[in-house]
């Protein structure tokens, strides 16, 4: 079976306002051949990588991983079966 890994970056910067005005939006979705490549791309994209803050990935269900809310962005990687 072949799989790809979709990395989604979600903009979280519009959370924390008055109720009813909060929202998130997808900044991008990128596809990678391995989980490690997707994680490496997210780490490079992360705003604080240059000062040594490493992302900590948590398994979120059977075929997904998340960085958790990082204040302004959240990364999610989904494992997708290629037919």
C-alpha positions, 0 to 999 in steps of 0.5 A: 500500500502506498501513502502520502502525508498531507501537511496542513498549516492552519492560521490561528491568529484570529482566535481570542477575540470577542465570541462570534468573531473568532475564526481559523483559516487554512494557509496551505496544504502540501503533500510529502512522500514521508512523515519525516519530510512533512515534519521537517518542512513544518519545522523549517516553516515555523516562525521560531525555528531559527531560535531553536524551538522544536515542534513536538508532534503528538499522534492525533488519531490513527493516521494524523499528527499535530503540533498543537496550537502554537499561538499563531499556527497549528500544523497537522499531518494526515496520512492518506492512502493512495489508490 
